[in-house]
Amino acid sequence: MNRIRKGDQVLVITGKNKGQRGEVTRVAGERVYVANVNLAKRHTKPNPQANQPGGIVEREAPIHISNVMLFNPATNQGERVGYKALDDGRKVRVYRSSGEVVDA
């Protein structure tokens, strides 16, 4: 069970994009794709069969999951995540600092 999931708001804590915030669009193993963060340019050839034009395409590159932190809107900063079992048996993610349940 990952601490960071698709749809979470995260804060980049290291690297060239340090301090940027965005939504996780995809989780691939130990790497995450964050919307409008860590953009890379790729030169693509046109593919007439797929009706795809050529040119320079800008897209998100993956970031290692250890370089991002879940964003807590209540404190307006990145926070660590833990787990807690509720009385009804569900396992939920909680912020370590406050113990508040993560909305996701």
Rosetta silent file (secondary structure, phi, psi, omega in degrees, C-alpha in Angstrom):
SEQUENCE: MNRIRKGDQVLVITGKNKGQRGEVTRVAGERVYVANVNLAKRHTKPNPQANQPGGIVEREAPIHISNVMLFNPATNQGERVGYKALDDGRKVRVYRSSGEVVDA
SCORE:     score description
SCORE:     0.000 S_00000001
   1 L     0.000  117.234 -178.908    0.000    0.000    0.000 S_00000001
   2 L   -77.270  149.388  176.085    1.637    3.230   -1.154 S_00000001
   3 L   -77.166  -23.604  179.319    1.632    6.333    0.972 S_00000001
   4 L  -118.175  131.649 -176.063    1.063    8.412   -2.158 S_00000001
   5 L  -126.243  167.614  176.808   -1.766    7.625   -4.560 S_00000001
   6 L   -60.201  134.834  179.292   -3.222    8.927   -7.807 S_00000001
   7 L    95.009  -10.441  178.879   -5.143   12.148   -7.229 S_00000001
   8 L   -74.352  147.280  170.759   -3.136   13.261   -4.170 S_00000001
   9 E   -86.916  126.349 -178.808   -1.752   16.788   -3.917 S_00000001
  10 E  -126.312  160.674  177.626    2.007   16.527   -3.364 S_00000001
  11 E  -119.020  129.928  178.428    4.914   18.876   -2.712 S_00000001
  12 E   -79.968  125.799 -173.506    8.302   18.244   -4.351 S_00000001
  13 L  -104.010  -14.981  177.563   10.926   18.344   -1.570 S_00000001
  14 L  -143.911  163.719  175.234   14.200   17.885   -3.513 S_00000001
  15 L    95.573 -172.509 -176.060   15.668   18.391   -6.952 S_00000001
  16 L   -67.231  -20.044 -179.308   15.280   21.047   -9.617 S_00000001
  17 L  -103.046   21.408 -177.432   11.525   21.285   -8.990 S_00000001
  18 L   -56.090  132.709  178.244   11.831   21.759   -5.212 S_00000001
  19 L    93.555  -13.432  179.857    8.882   23.659   -3.755 S_00000001
  20 L   -79.641  151.188 -176.814    6.505   22.979   -6.652 S_00000001
  21 E  -126.653  145.481  177.993    3.110   21.499   -5.946 S_00000001
  22 E  -170.032  178.028 -179.153    0.784   19.434   -8.109 S_00000001
  23 E   -97.346  138.526  177.997   -1.586   16.513   -8.411 S_00000001
  24 E   -73.136  122.973 -179.947   -0.338   12.965   -8.936 S_00000001
  25 E   -96.785  -25.357 -177.054   -1.585   11.762  -12.320 S_00000001
  26 E  -158.065  142.084  173.878    0.026    8.312  -12.282 S_00000001
  27 E  -117.171  123.006 -179.337    1.946    6.033   -9.916 S_00000001
  28 E  -126.001   91.758 -179.075    4.362    3.588  -11.545 S_00000001
  29 L    67.205 -118.421  179.993    6.141    1.475   -8.947 S_00000001
  30 L   -96.172   12.948 -178.634    8.465    3.781   -7.004 S_00000001
  31 E  -122.826  147.429  179.052    7.940    6.714   -9.375 S_00000001
  32 E  -125.244  150.584  175.291    5.126    9.250   -9.624 S_00000001
  33 E  -109.217  121.901 -177.292    3.997   11.578  -12.405 S_00000001
  34 E  -111.751  131.850 -176.904    2.932   15.005  -11.121 S_00000001
  35 L   -60.519  128.456  177.110    0.865   17.354  -13.301 S_00000001
  36 L    60.060   24.941  176.044    2.883   20.303  -14.678 S_00000001
  37 L  -127.778  141.567  179.418    6.001   19.386  -12.662 S_00000001
  38 L    59.762   52.660 -179.314    9.299   18.017  -14.049 S_00000001
  39 E   -76.407  138.571  178.193    8.388   18.728  -17.669 S_00000001
  40 E  -128.346  145.713  178.602   10.663   17.260  -20.354 S_00000001
  41 E   -94.949  138.601  179.408   10.739   17.944  -24.079 S_00000001
  42 E  -131.325  130.298  178.077   10.617   15.038  -26.493 S_00000001
  43 E   -89.084  120.636 -177.135   11.154   15.214  -30.244 S_00000001
  44 E  -118.635  145.907  175.927    8.666   12.935  -31.991 S_00000001
  45 L   -82.989  150.220  175.754    8.370   11.817  -35.593 S_00000001
  46 L   -70.024  145.459  178.087    5.017   12.155  -37.319 S_00000001
  47 E  -127.910   95.383 -176.521    2.961    8.974  -37.536 S_00000001
  48 H   -63.901  -28.727 -179.837    0.309    9.268  -40.256 S_00000001
  49 H   -67.018  -36.096  178.855   -1.232    5.886  -39.385 S_00000001
  50 H   -94.392    6.209 -178.908   -2.012    7.049  -35.857 S_00000001
  51 L    55.338   42.783 -177.096   -2.883   10.554  -37.131 S_00000001
  52 E  -112.199  122.264  178.500   -0.120   11.967  -34.911 S_00000001
  53 L   -76.460  156.696  176.777    1.773   15.089  -35.957 S_00000001
  54 L   -87.953  175.645  177.505    5.510   15.374  -35.392 S_00000001
  55 E   134.366 -166.965 -179.484    7.311   18.058  -33.440 S_00000001
  56 E   -95.740  121.113 -177.857    8.469   18.861  -29.951 S_00000001
  57 E  -110.921  133.172  176.958    6.139   17.527  -27.271 S_00000001
  58 E  -103.024  128.508 -179.461    6.357   18.609  -23.639 S_00000001
  59 E  -146.633  165.486 -178.891    5.289   16.027  -21.074 S_00000001
  60 E   -75.404  137.024  173.764    5.773   15.104  -17.429 S_00000001
  61 L  -100.583  155.214 -177.652    8.771   12.985  -16.502 S_00000001
  62 L   -72.409  152.348  175.639    8.609   10.676  -13.465 S_00000001
  63 E  -122.447  140.133  178.567    9.855   11.706  -10.014 S_00000001
  64 E   -64.935  142.497 -173.958   10.993    9.197   -7.397 S_00000001
  65 H   -63.496  -23.590  179.161    8.387    8.754   -4.678 S_00000001
  66 H   -75.783  -12.520 -178.788   10.940    9.642   -1.969 S_00000001
  67 H   -95.859    4.741  176.557   11.307   13.130   -3.475 S_00000001
  68 E  -126.027  155.607 -178.412    7.674   14.095   -2.944 S_00000001
  69 E  -134.956  141.429  179.856    5.625   14.596    0.200 S_00000001
  70 E   -63.502  134.468 -177.023    1.866   14.591    0.678 S_00000001
  71 E   -91.387  129.131  178.160    0.497   18.154    0.925 S_00000001
  72 E  -103.139  111.103 -178.188   -1.708   19.014    3.907 S_00000001
  73 L   -66.408  -22.958 -179.941   -4.045   21.943    3.075 S_00000001
  74 L   -68.849  -41.169 -179.586   -4.782   22.556    6.782 S_00000001
  75 L   -99.349   -9.623  179.088   -1.146   23.374    7.616 S_00000001
  76 L    62.186   36.329  176.376   -0.253   24.439    4.053 S_00000001
  77 E  -152.854  170.680  179.395    2.902   22.298    3.972 S_00000001
  78 E   -73.919  144.068 -178.931    4.148   18.778    3.192 S_00000001
  79 E  -137.740  153.702  175.585    3.561   16.127    5.818 S_00000001
  80 L   -77.654  158.201 -174.714    4.549   12.538    6.516 S_00000001
  81 E  -122.816  138.879  174.481    1.902    9.837    6.291 S_00000001
  82 E  -128.135 -174.364  179.603    1.125    6.920    8.584 S_00000001
  83 E  -126.102  150.364  178.290   -1.661    4.352    8.873 S_00000001
  84 E  -143.249  140.527  176.088   -4.344    3.764   11.450 S_00000001
  85 E   -93.133  128.292  178.784   -6.965    1.037   11.789 S_00000001
  86 L   -83.621  170.969 -178.428  -10.461    2.346   12.501 S_00000001
  87 L   -63.007  -32.132 -179.204  -13.007    0.674   14.773 S_00000001
  88 L   -83.659    6.170  175.372  -14.902   -0.757   11.797 S_00000001
  89 L    95.395   -6.547  179.231  -11.720   -2.500   10.549 S_00000001
  90 L   -75.246  147.424  176.654  -10.813   -0.094    7.736 S_00000001
  91 E  -104.659  122.220 -176.667   -7.183    0.942    7.325 S_00000001
  92 E  -124.255  156.286  175.719   -6.803    4.667    6.580 S_00000001
  93 E   -85.209  140.312  178.508   -3.927    7.057    5.921 S_00000001
  94 E  -132.894  151.597  173.433   -3.320    9.730    8.558 S_00000001
  95 E   -74.455  134.083 -176.721   -1.025   12.747    8.826 S_00000001
  96 L   -66.588  -34.770 -174.976    1.730   11.967   11.322 S_00000001
  97 L   -70.267  -41.905 -173.658    1.789   15.446   12.888 S_00000001
  98 L  -111.192  -19.303 -176.555   -1.914   15.732   13.742 S_00000001
  99 L    80.201    5.626 -179.353   -3.317   12.212   13.366 S_00000001
 100 L   -73.117  142.078 -178.647   -5.986   13.653   11.065 S_00000001
 101 E   -72.740  136.655  178.963   -7.350   11.278    8.374 S_00000001
 102 L   -75.561  130.312  177.315   -6.204   12.046    4.811 S_00000001
 103 L   -82.182  109.794  177.319   -9.114   12.929    2.501 S_00000001
 104 L  -158.366    0.000    0.000   -8.734   10.789   -0.612 S_00000001
